[in-house]
Amino acid sequence: MYALFEYKGKQYKAEKDALIQVDKLEAKEGDSVTIDSVLLVSDGDNVKVGTPYVNGAKVEVVVENSIRDKKVLVFKYKSKKDYHRLIGHRQEYTNVRVKNIVG
């Protein structure tokens, strides 16, 4: 059984006991979170597709830990104008483990 769900504008595929890296959640390690914006649920034979969400479907996840990705450097430059800027950014992510899919 698997489900496709939407969280913060991005779509993820959830299977039981799968580890998924999502954008940062404001939850502590070990907290349980329920995501109800499920787009599709499949149990092998039957497939339920929502318009846009499947009614009554939920994905229950447990927060594992929070991490920061590698630094991405952004360099802006304009020739002959003595203009250059170097900006760094580290995206924050949360690893969650899928506990249950209710569909």
MOPAC internal coordinates of N, CA, C and O (Angstrom, degrees):
PM7 1SCF
backbone

  N    0.0000 0     0.00 0     0.00 0    0    0    0
  C    1.4543 1     0.00 0     0.00 0    1    0    0
  C    1.5123 1   108.35 1     0.00 0    2    1    0
  O    1.2310 1   120.94 1   -43.50 1    3    2    1
  N    1.3263 1   115.82 1   136.50 1    3    2    1
  C    1.4448 1   120.19 1   176.36 1    5    3    2
  C    1.5239 1   109.41 1  -142.94 1    6    5    3
  O    1.2310 1   121.51 1   -14.78 1    7    6    5
  N    1.3332 1   114.71 1   165.22 1    7    6    5
  C    1.4643 1   120.61 1   179.47 1    9    7    6
  C    1.5166 1   108.45 1  -143.96 1   10    9    7
  O    1.2310 1   121.06 1   -30.81 1   11   10    9
  N    1.3179 1   115.58 1   149.19 1   11   10    9
  C    1.4550 1   121.87 1   171.65 1   13   11   10
  C    1.5163 1   106.76 1  -107.23 1   14   13   11
  O    1.2310 1   120.67 1   -53.94 1   15   14   13
  N    1.3452 1   116.33 1   126.06 1   15   14   13
  C    1.4578 1   119.18 1   179.77 1   17   15   14
  C    1.5209 1   110.26 1  -129.42 1   18   17   15
  O    1.2310 1   121.54 1   -19.30 1   19   18   17
  N    1.3198 1   114.67 1   160.70 1   19   18   17
  C    1.4551 1   121.91 1  -178.87 1   21   19   18
  C    1.5227 1   108.64 1  -112.61 1   22   21   19
  O    1.2310 1   121.05 1   -46.61 1   23   22   21
  N    1.3361 1   115.60 1   133.39 1   23   22   21
  C    1.4622 1   120.36 1   177.29 1   25   23   22
  C    1.5156 1   108.95 1  -144.39 1   26   25   23
  O    1.2310 1   120.55 1   -58.65 1   27   26   25
  N    1.3187 1   116.56 1   121.35 1   27   26   25
  C    1.4689 1   123.68 1  -179.19 1   29   27   26
  C    1.5243 1   112.09 1    54.03 1   30   29   27
  O    1.2310 1   120.30 1  -138.22 1   31   30   29
  N    1.3371 1   117.02 1    41.78 1   31   30   29
  C    1.4513 1   121.98 1   174.61 1   33   31   30
  C    1.5144 1   115.18 1    81.79 1   34   33   31
  O    1.2310 1   119.66 1  -177.48 1   35   34   33
  N    1.3289 1   118.25 1     2.52 1   35   34   33
  C    1.4589 1   121.62 1   179.01 1   37   35   34
  C    1.5236 1   109.15 1  -119.97 1   38   37   35
  O    1.2310 1   120.55 1   -28.12 1   39   38   37
  N    1.3278 1   116.55 1   151.88 1   39   38   37
  C    1.4561 1   121.45 1  -177.45 1   41   39   38
  C    1.5275 1   110.17 1  -108.66 1   42   41   39
  O    1.2310 1   120.83 1   -39.38 1   43   42   41
  N    1.3349 1   116.02 1   140.62 1   43   42   41
  C    1.4567 1   122.80 1  -176.95 1   45   43   42
  C    1.5286 1   109.60 1  -133.76 1   46   45   43
  O    1.2310 1   121.08 1   -29.19 1   47   46   45
  N    1.3334 1   115.54 1   150.81 1   47   46   45
  C    1.4600 1   121.09 1   175.70 1   49   47   46
  C    1.5219 1   107.59 1  -102.05 1   50   49   47
  O    1.2310 1   120.78 1   -54.42 1   51   50   49
  N    1.3335 1   116.12 1   125.58 1   51   50   49
  C    1.4668 1   121.53 1  -177.40 1   53   51   50
  C    1.5205 1   110.01 1  -114.40 1   54   53   51
  O    1.2310 1   120.96 1   -50.82 1   55   54   53
  N    1.3193 1   115.76 1   129.18 1   55   54   53
  C    1.4524 1   123.14 1   171.01 1   57   55   54
  C    1.5183 1   107.31 1  -124.85 1   58   57   55
  O    1.2310 1   120.24 1   -22.48 1   59   58   57
  N    1.3103 1   117.14 1   157.52 1   59   58   57
  C    1.4684 1   120.71 1  -178.13 1   61   59   58
  C    1.5231 1   110.28 1   -58.19 1   62   61   59
  O    1.2310 1   120.74 1   -46.85 1   63   62   61
  N    1.3340 1   116.19 1   133.15 1   63   62   61
  C    1.4665 1   126.09 1   179.69 1   65   63   62
  C    1.5263 1   113.99 1    65.05 1   66   65   63
  O    1.2310 1   119.21 1  -163.08 1   67   66   65
  N    1.3218 1   119.11 1    16.92 1   67   66   65
  C    1.4628 1   121.74 1   177.64 1   69   67   66
  C    1.5274 1   110.09 1   -82.54 1   70   69   67
  O    1.2310 1   120.68 1   -33.04 1   71   70   69
  N    1.3196 1   116.30 1   146.96 1   71   70   69
  C    1.4565 1   122.39 1   176.66 1   73   71   70
  C    1.5228 1   108.05 1   -99.65 1   74   73   71
  O    1.2310 1   120.62 1   -58.00 1   75   74   73
  N    1.3444 1   116.42 1   122.00 1   75   74   73
  C    1.4630 1   122.04 1  -175.47 1   77   75   74
  C    1.5158 1   108.73 1  -122.23 1   78   77   75
  O    1.2310 1   120.81 1   -41.32 1   79   78   77
  N    1.3332 1   116.06 1   138.68 1   79   78   77
  C    1.4644 1   121.57 1   178.15 1   81   79   78
  C    1.5316 1   107.65 1  -102.17 1   82   81   79
  O    1.2310 1   120.40 1   -67.27 1   83   82   81
  N    1.3433 1   116.83 1   112.73 1   83   82   81
  C    1.4606 1   122.31 1  -178.99 1   85   83   82
  C    1.5216 1   109.06 1  -115.84 1   86   85   83
  O    1.2310 1   120.83 1   -12.64 1   87   86   85
  N    1.3434 1   116.01 1   167.36 1   87   86   85
  C    1.4635 1   119.58 1   174.95 1   89   87   86
  C    1.5212 1   109.62 1   -59.67 1   90   89   87
  O    1.2310 1   120.49 1   -22.55 1   91   90   89
  N    1.3116 1   116.67 1   157.45 1   91   90   89
  C    1.4615 1   122.32 1  -169.61 1   93   91   90
  C    1.5280 1   113.33 1   -53.47 1   94   93   91
  O    1.2310 1   121.53 1   -50.95 1   95   94   93
  N    1.3301 1   114.68 1   129.05 1   95   94   93
  C    1.4647 1   123.00 1   174.15 1   97   95   94
  C    1.5182 1   108.92 1   -98.70 1   98   97   95
  O    1.2310 1   120.47 1   -37.29 1   99   98   97
  N    1.2965 1   116.71 1   142.71 1   99   98   97
  C    1.4651 1   120.87 1   175.23 1  101   99   98
  C    1.5242 1   108.96 1   -89.32 1  102  101   99
  O    1.2310 1   120.70 1  -117.16 1  103  102  101
  N    1.3204 1   116.27 1    62.84 1  103  102  101
  C    1.4598 1   122.09 1   179.71 1  105  103  102
  C    1.5262 1   108.08 1  -138.62 1  106  105  103
  O    1.2310 1   121.13 1   -27.67 1  107  106  105
  N    1.3311 1   115.44 1   152.33 1  107  106  105
  C    1.4597 1   120.37 1  -179.21 1  109  107  106
  C    1.5283 1   110.27 1   -82.92 1  110  109  107
  O    1.2310 1   121.33 1   -17.20 1  111  110  109
  N    1.3184 1   115.06 1   162.80 1  111  110  109
  C    1.4573 1   121.38 1   179.20 1  113  111  110
  C    1.5289 1   109.61 1   -63.34 1  114  113  111
  O    1.2310 1   120.53 1   -50.52 1  115  114  113
  N    1.3247 1   116.59 1   129.48 1  115  114  113
  C    1.4527 1   122.05 1  -179.01 1  117  115  114
  C    1.5216 1   114.38 1    94.96 1  118  117  115
  O    1.2310 1   119.95 1   170.30 1  119  118  117
  N    1.3381 1   117.69 1    -9.70 1  119  118  117
  C    1.4646 1   121.04 1   178.35 1  121  119  118
  C    1.5255 1   110.36 1   -71.22 1  122  121  119
  O    1.2310 1   121.00 1   -30.53 1  123  122  121
  N    1.3232 1   115.70 1   149.47 1  123  122  121
  C    1.4533 1   122.16 1   176.62 1  125  123  122
  C    1.5289 1   109.10 1  -100.82 1  126  125  123
  O    1.2310 1   120.52 1   -45.92 1  127  126  125
  N    1.3368 1   116.61 1   134.08 1  127  126  125
  C    1.4610 1   122.44 1  -178.33 1  129  127  126
  C    1.5186 1   108.00 1  -127.57 1  130  129  127
  O    1.2310 1   120.63 1   -42.39 1  131  130  129
  N    1.3411 1   116.39 1   137.61 1  131  130  129
  C    1.4572 1   121.80 1   177.37 1  133  131  130
  C    1.5189 1   109.37 1  -108.68 1  134  133  131
  O    1.2310 1   120.56 1   -53.90 1  135  134  133
  N    1.3181 1   116.53 1   126.10 1  135  134  133
  C    1.4614 1   122.38 1   179.28 1  137  135  134
  C    1.5275 1   107.06 1  -110.01 1  138  137  135
  O    1.2310 1   120.78 1   -58.90 1  139  138  137
  N    1.3459 1   116.11 1   121.10 1  139  138  137
  C    1.4611 1   119.39 1  -175.39 1  141  139  138
  C    1.5263 1   113.38 1  -108.82 1  142  141  139
  O    1.2310 1   119.42 1  -174.21 1  143  142  141
  N    1.3180 1   118.71 1     5.79 1  143  142  141
  C    1.4651 1   120.90 1   177.42 1  145  143  142
  C    1.5329 1   109.21 1   -92.09 1  146  145  143
  O    1.2310 1   121.26 1  -111.99 1  147  146  145
  N    1.3435 1   115.19 1    68.01 1  147  146  145
  C    1.4581 1   122.89 1  -177.32 1  149  147  146
  C    1.5227 1   108.89 1   -92.14 1  150  149  147
  O    1.2310 1   120.60 1   -53.99 1  151  150  149
  N    1.3289 1   116.45 1   126.01 1  151  150  149
  C    1.4582 1   121.84 1  -177.49 1  153  151  150
  C    1.5287 1   112.85 1   -90.03 1  154  153  151
  O    1.2310 1   120.22 1   146.79 1  155  154  153
  N    1.3474 1   117.19 1   -33.21 1  155  154  153
  C    1.4627 1   121.34 1  -175.49 1  157  155  154
  C    1.5190 1   108.93 1  -152.35 1  158  157  155
  O    1.2310 1   120.72 1   -38.76 1  159  158  157
  N    1.3337 1   116.24 1   141.24 1  159  158  157
  C    1.4629 1   121.93 1   175.09 1  161  159  158
  C    1.5175 1   107.87 1  -131.60 1  162  161  159
  O    1.2310 1   120.78 1   -48.59 1  163  162  161
  N    1.3471 1   116.12 1   131.41 1  163  162  161
  C    1.4533 1   121.15 1   179.27 1  165  163  162
  C    1.5202 1   109.14 1  -133.90 1  166  165  163
  O    1.2310 1   120.89 1   -44.91 1  167  166  165
  N    1.3601 1   115.90 1   135.09 1  167  166  165
  C    1.4616 1   120.01 1   176.83 1  169  167  166
  C    1.5268 1   111.25 1  -114.37 1  170  169  167
  O    1.2310 1   120.36 1  -157.93 1  171  170  169
  N    1.3138 1   116.91 1    22.07 1  171  170  169
  C    1.4598 1   121.43 1  -179.90 1  173  171  170
  C    1.5145 1   112.63 1   105.09 1  174  173  171
  O    1.2310 1   120.64 1   125.74 1  175  174  173
  N    1.3415 1   116.37 1   -54.26 1  175  174  173
  C    1.4600 1   120.80 1   179.74 1  177  175  174
  C    1.5235 1   111.99 1  -101.29 1  178  177  175
  O    1.2310 1   120.68 1   134.79 1  179  178  177
  N    1.3246 1   116.31 1   -45.21 1  179  178  177
  C    1.4611 1   121.18 1  -177.70 1  181  179  178
  C    1.5125 1   110.48 1   -99.05 1  182  181  179
  O    1.2310 1   121.26 1   -41.78 1  183  182  181
  N    1.3343 1   115.20 1   138.22 1  183  182  181
  C    1.4636 1   121.43 1   177.77 1  185  183  182
  C    1.5184 1   107.94 1  -124.97 1  186  185  183
  O    1.2310 1   120.60 1   -54.20 1  187  186  185
  N    1.3404 1   116.46 1   125.80 1  187  186  185
  C    1.4674 1   121.61 1   176.15 1  189  187  186
  C    1.5179 1   107.32 1  -109.71 1  190  189  187
  O    1.2310 1   121.04 1   -56.34 1  191  190  189
  N    1.3281 1   115.61 1   123.66 1  191  190  189
  C    1.4584 1   121.49 1   178.54 1  193  191  190
  C    1.5136 1   107.83 1  -113.45 1  194  193  191
  O    1.2310 1   120.28 1   -49.39 1  195  194  193
  N    1.3212 1   117.06 1   130.61 1  195  194  193
  C    1.4584 1   121.59 1  -177.67 1  197  195  194
  C    1.5071 1   112.37 1   -88.07 1  198  197  195
  O    1.2310 1   121.57 1   -14.67 1  199  198  197
  N    1.3374 1   114.59 1   165.33 1  199  198  197
  C    1.4645 1   121.49 1   176.80 1  201  199  198
  C    1.5182 1   110.17 1  -130.71 1  202  201  199
  O    1.2310 1   116.43 1  -102.72 1  203  202  201
  N    1.2831 1   124.39 1    77.28 1  203  202  201
  C    1.4592 1   128.00 1    -2.85 1  205  203  202
  C    1.5310 1   113.46 1   -86.40 1  206  205  203
  O    1.2310 1   119.34 1   161.99 1  207  206  205
  N    1.3542 1   118.86 1   -18.01 1  207  206  205
  C    1.4630 1   120.65 1  -176.51 1  209  207  206
  C    1.5229 1   110.56 1  -116.56 1  210  209  207
  O    1.2310 1   120.62 1   -28.03 1  211  210  209
  N    1.3223 1   116.42 1   151.97 1  211  210  209
  C    1.4625 1   122.22 1   177.62 1  213  211  210
  C    1.5217 1   108.13 1   -80.98 1  214  213  211
  O    1.2310 1   120.30 1   -53.39 1  215  214  213
  N    1.3416 1   117.04 1   126.61 1  215  214  213
  C    1.4655 1   121.48 1  -178.98 1  217  215  214
  C    1.5214 1   110.75 1   -67.63 1  218  217  215
  O    1.2310 1   120.55 1   -49.94 1  219  218  217
  N    1.3313 1   116.54 1   130.06 1  219  218  217
  C    1.4536 1   122.13 1   176.13 1  221  219  218
  C    1.5159 1   115.39 1    79.93 1  222  221  219
  O    1.2310 1   119.65 1   178.01 1  223  222  221
  N    1.3131 1   118.27 1    -1.99 1  223  222  221
  C    1.4693 1   120.52 1  -179.48 1  225  223  222
  C    1.5202 1   109.77 1   -88.13 1  226  225  223
  O    1.2310 1   121.07 1   -40.05 1  227  226  225
  N    1.3373 1   115.55 1   139.95 1  227  226  225
  C    1.4582 1   121.61 1  -179.91 1  229  227  226
  C    1.5226 1   109.60 1  -142.77 1  230  229  227
  O    1.2310 1   121.40 1   -27.49 1  231  230  229
  N    1.3205 1   114.93 1   152.51 1  231  230  229
  C    1.4608 1   121.64 1   172.57 1  233  231  230
  C    1.5213 1   106.63 1  -120.36 1  234  233  231
  O    1.2310 1   120.55 1   -58.73 1  235  234  233
  N    1.3257 1   116.55 1   121.27 1  235  234  233
  C    1.4565 1   121.49 1   179.87 1  237  235  234
  C    1.5163 1   108.63 1  -100.79 1  238  237  235
  O    1.2310 1   120.72 1   -55.30 1  239  238  237
  N    1.3416 1   116.23 1   124.70 1  239  238  237
  C    1.4641 1   121.60 1  -177.72 1  241  239  238
  C    1.5184 1   109.90 1  -125.74 1  242  241  239
  O    1.2310 1   120.96 1   -22.78 1  243  242  241
  N    1.3329 1   115.77 1   157.22 1  243  242  241
  C    1.4604 1   122.96 1   175.88 1  245  243  242
  C    1.5168 1   107.54 1  -118.94 1  246  245  243
  O    1.2310 1   120.45 1   -46.63 1  247  246  245
  N    1.3306 1   116.75 1   133.37 1  247  246  245
  C    1.4647 1   121.96 1  -178.71 1  249  247  246
  C    1.5230 1   109.10 1   -74.50 1  250  249  247
  O    1.2310 1   120.74 1   -56.24 1  251  250  249
  N    1.3325 1   116.19 1   123.76 1  251  250  249
  C    1.4713 1   121.76 1   178.48 1  253  251  250
  C    1.5267 1   110.25 1   -88.65 1  254  253  251
  O    1.2310 1   120.35 1   116.64 1  255  254  253
  N    1.3407 1   116.94 1   -63.36 1  255  254  253
  C    1.4608 1   121.46 1   179.53 1  257  255  254
  C    1.5263 1   109.85 1  -161.70 1  258  257  255
  O    1.2310 1   120.75 1    -9.92 1  259  258  257
  N    1.3316 1   116.17 1   170.08 1  259  258  257
  C    1.4527 1   122.20 1   177.16 1  261  259  258
  C    1.5227 1   108.52 1  -115.74 1  262  261  259
  O    1.2310 1   121.08 1   -39.80 1  263  262  261
  N    1.3223 1   115.53 1   140.20 1  263  262  261
  C    1.4606 1   120.35 1  -178.81 1  265  263  262
  C    1.5234 1   109.43 1  -134.99 1  266  265  263
  O    1.2310 1   121.19 1   -12.04 1  267  266  265
  N    1.3445 1   115.32 1   167.96 1  267  266  265
  C    1.4498 1   121.44 1   172.71 1  269  267  266
  C    1.5201 1   108.18 1  -120.47 1  270  269  267
  O    1.2310 1   121.09 1   -42.88 1  271  270  269
  N    1.3242 1   115.52 1   137.12 1  271  270  269
  C    1.4580 1   121.65 1  -177.50 1  273  271  270
  C    1.5278 1   110.43 1   -75.13 1  274  273  271
  O    1.2310 1   120.70 1    -5.05 1  275  274  273
  N    1.3280 1   116.27 1   174.95 1  275  274  273
  C    1.4554 1   120.60 1   176.56 1  277  275  274
  C    1.5255 1   109.84 1   -64.65 1  278  277  275
  O    1.2310 1   120.82 1   -25.63 1  279  278  277
  N    1.3235 1   116.05 1   154.37 1  279  278  277
  C    1.4611 1   120.84 1  -178.81 1  281  279  278
  C    1.5286 1   110.62 1   -72.24 1  282  281  279
  O    1.2310 1   121.31 1   -45.31 1  283  282  281
  N    1.3232 1   115.10 1   134.69 1  283  282  281
  C    1.4529 1   122.47 1   174.89 1  285  283  282
  C    1.5200 1   106.97 1  -106.76 1  286  285  283
  O    1.2310 1   120.03 1   -54.17 1  287  286  285
  N    1.3372 1   117.55 1   125.83 1  287  286  285
  C    1.4559 1   121.83 1  -179.44 1  289  287  286
  C    1.5215 1   109.94 1   -98.67 1  290  289  287
  O    1.2310 1   120.71 1   -48.07 1  291  290  289
  N    1.3415 1   116.25 1   131.93 1  291  290  289
  C    1.4575 1   122.95 1   178.36 1  293  291  290
  C    1.5179 1   106.72 1  -116.12 1  294  293  291
  O    1.2310 1   120.04 1   -57.96 1  295  294  293
  N    1.3307 1   117.52 1   122.04 1  295  294  293
  C    1.4597 1   122.16 1  -177.97 1  297  295  294
  C    1.5161 1   108.95 1  -116.71 1  298  297  295
  O    1.2310 1   120.73 1   -58.32 1  299  298  297
  N    1.3285 1   116.21 1   121.68 1  299  298  297
  C    1.4619 1   121.62 1   177.28 1  301  299  298
  C    1.5248 1   107.93 1  -106.21 1  302  301  299
  O    1.2310 1   120.76 1   -40.58 1  303  302  301
  N    1.3448 1   116.16 1   139.42 1  303  302  301
  C    1.4493 1   120.19 1  -174.57 1  305  303  302
  C    1.5204 1   109.90 1  -152.46 1  306  305  303
  O    1.2310 1   120.51 1   -43.72 1  307  306  305
  N    1.3182 1   116.64 1   136.28 1  307  306  305
  C    1.4621 1   121.72 1   173.48 1  309  307  306
  C    1.5231 1   107.61 1  -125.61 1  310  309  307
  O    1.2310 1   121.38 1   -57.10 1  311  310  309
  N    1.3123 1   114.97 1   122.90 1  311  310  309
  C    1.4616 1   119.03 1  -175.53 1  313  311  310
  C    1.5317 1   111.54 1   -69.11 1  314  313  311
  O    1.2310 1   121.00 1   -34.47 1  315  314  313
  N    1.2937 1   115.69 1   145.53 1  315  314  313
  C    1.4745 1   125.27 1   176.17 1  317  315  314
  C    1.5200 1   113.55 1    63.14 1  318  317  315
  O    1.2310 1   118.99 1  -168.10 1  319  318  317
  N    1.3199 1   119.52 1    11.90 1  319  318  317
  C    1.4746 1   122.22 1  -178.83 1  321  319  318
  C    1.5174 1   112.22 1  -118.95 1  322  321  319
  O    1.2310 1   119.58 1  -178.71 1  323  322  321
  N    1.3412 1   118.40 1     1.29 1  323  322  321
  C    1.4610 1   123.40 1  -179.01 1  325  323  322
  C    1.5357 1   110.94 1    55.67 1  326  325  323
  O    1.2310 1   121.19 1  -135.81 1  327  326  325
  N    1.3305 1   115.32 1    44.19 1  327  326  325
  C    1.4642 1   121.01 1  -179.98 1  329  327  326
  C    1.5215 1   109.25 1  -124.19 1  330  329  327
  O    1.2310 1   120.71 1   -59.37 1  331  330  329
  N    1.3245 1   116.26 1   120.63 1  331  330  329
  C    1.4586 1   121.28 1   172.74 1  333  331  330
  C    1.5193 1   108.80 1  -154.23 1  334  333  331
  O    1.2310 1   121.48 1   -41.03 1  335  334  333
  N    1.3464 1   114.78 1   138.97 1  335  334  333
  C    1.4633 1   122.12 1  -179.88 1  337  335  334
  C    1.5258 1   108.40 1  -135.50 1  338  337  335
  O    1.2310 1   120.55 1   -42.31 1  339  338  337
  N    1.3211 1   116.55 1   137.69 1  339  338  337
  C    1.4532 1   122.40 1   175.65 1  341  339  338
  C    1.5237 1   107.76 1  -117.94 1  342  341  339
  O    1.2310 1   120.93 1   -60.25 1  343  342  341
  N    1.3203 1   115.83 1   119.75 1  343  342  341
  C    1.4589 1   121.60 1  -177.11 1  345  343  342
  C    1.5238 1   108.04 1  -123.89 1  346  345  343
  O    1.2310 1   120.13 1   -45.30 1  347  346  345
  N    1.3241 1   117.36 1   134.70 1  347  346  345
  C    1.4595 1   121.90 1   177.60 1  349  347  346
  C    1.5183 1   110.57 1  -111.55 1  350  349  347
  O    1.2310 1   120.78 1   -28.69 1  351  350  349
  N    1.3483 1   116.12 1   151.31 1  351  350  349
  C    1.4647 1   121.24 1  -179.47 1  353  351  350
  C    1.5205 1   109.38 1  -145.93 1  354  353  351
  O    1.2310 1   120.53 1   -45.58 1  355  354  353
  N    1.3379 1   116.58 1   134.42 1  355  354  353
  C    1.4650 1   122.17 1   174.21 1  357  355  354
  C    1.5139 1   108.43 1  -121.49 1  358  357  355
  O    1.2310 1   120.32 1   -63.61 1  359  358  357
  N    1.3256 1   117.00 1   116.39 1  359  358  357
  C    1.4584 1   122.37 1  -179.38 1  361  359  358
  C    1.5258 1   110.10 1   -77.97 1  362  361  359
  O    1.2310 1   120.51 1   -40.43 1  363  362  361
  N    1.3327 1   116.62 1   139.57 1  363  362  361
  C    1.4581 1   121.34 1   178.66 1  365  363  362
  C    1.5263 1   109.95 1   -99.60 1  366  365  363
  O    1.2310 1   120.96 1   -44.61 1  367  366  365
  N    1.3342 1   115.78 1   135.39 1  367  366  365
  C    1.4528 1   122.71 1  -179.42 1  369  367  366
  C    1.5245 1   109.85 1  -128.70 1  370  369  367
  O    1.2310 1   121.04 1   -19.38 1  371  370  369
  N    1.3243 1   115.62 1   160.62 1  371  370  369
  C    1.4607 1   122.40 1   174.60 1  373  371  370
  C    1.5197 1   108.05 1  -125.57 1  374  373  371
  O    1.2310 1   120.46 1   -49.48 1  375  374  373
  N    1.3191 1   116.73 1   130.52 1  375  374  373
  C    1.4621 1   121.30 1   174.89 1  377  375  374
  C    1.5224 1   108.28 1   -88.96 1  378  377  375
  O    1.2310 1   120.77 1   -53.79 1  379  378  377
  N    1.3325 1   116.13 1   126.21 1  379  378  377
  C    1.4628 1   121.22 1   179.05 1  381  379  378
  C    1.5177 1   108.99 1  -124.40 1  382  381  379
  O    1.2310 1   120.64 1   -33.14 1  383  382  381
  N    1.3349 1   116.37 1   146.86 1  383  382  381
  C    1.4541 1   122.33 1   176.93 1  385  383  382
  C    1.5252 1   108.76 1  -109.92 1  386  385  383
  O    1.2310 1   120.91 1   -50.42 1  387  386  385
  N    1.3297 1   115.86 1   129.58 1  387  386  385
  C    1.4759 1   120.96 1  -178.74 1  389  387  386
  C    1.5239 1   107.97 1   -74.16 1  390  389  387
  O    1.2310 1   121.48 1   -58.23 1  391  390  389
  N    1.3417 1   114.77 1   121.77 1  391  390  389
  C    1.4579 1   120.46 1  -179.45 1  393  391  390
  C    1.5246 1   111.50 1   -93.34 1  394  393  391
  O    1.2310 1   120.51 1   138.18 1  395  394  393
  N    1.3362 1   116.63 1   -41.82 1  395  394  393
  C    1.4665 1   119.63 1  -175.26 1  397  395  394
  C    1.5210 1   109.56 1  -157.16 1  398  397  395
  O    1.2310 1   121.06 1   -31.79 1  399  398  397
  N    1.3275 1   115.59 1   148.21 1  399  398  397
  C    1.4706 1   122.13 1   174.03 1  401  399  398
  C    1.5204 1   107.20 1  -119.81 1  402  401  399
  O    1.2310 1   120.68 1   -61.01 1  403  402  401
  N    1.3317 1   116.31 1   118.99 1  403  402  401
  C    1.4562 1   121.41 1   179.00 1  405  403  402
  C    1.5149 1   107.14 1  -105.96 1  406  405  403
  O    1.2310 1   120.00 1   -59.88 1  407  406  405
  N    1.3173 1   117.60 1   120.12 1  407  406  405
  C    1.4545 1   118.87 1  -175.96 1  409  407  406
  C    1.4643 1   110.92 1  -138.31 1  410  409  407
  O    1.2310 1   120.10 1   180.00 1  411  410  409

